[in-house]
Amino acid sequence: MKTLKKDLEAILKALNGLVQKVQKLQEQIGEETKPTKKPKAKVAKKAPVKKAAPKKAPVKKAKPATAVDTVLAIINRYKKGVGMAALMEKTGYNQKKIANLVFKLRKQDKIKSVAKGVYVKA
């Protein structure tokens, strides 16, 4: 117990010495000891309201040509007419599909038949 008391007294003397040294240093610098203040909470500034950019119309993608349009374009290229075999070769469609497309185009009076299996622009 006595040793503990002596140790505490030694620590107290050392701390007092340190406090006196700190006070001397502050006097030399010219500052007084001020209690530290808690920083005030900063008020968040509102961001300026941005005006919305004018919306642009969406770019429309080109629709792929329909089968009817493809066949009609091929037939319109030839003045003397084009046969069923040439249409099958150029479009890649089978005979039944081309026959159906030609039927539709004939009903719309867009093409006419010059001979069996040969079609020209109407």
LINNOR-V91200 format. One line per field, one symbol per residue. burial: + if it has 9 or more other C-alpha atoms within 8 Angstrom, else -. A space follows every 10 residues. Layout:
burial=???
This chain:
burial=---------- ---------- -----++--- ---------- ---------- ---------- ---------+ ++-+++-+-- ++++--++-- --+----+-- ++--++---+ +++----+++ +-
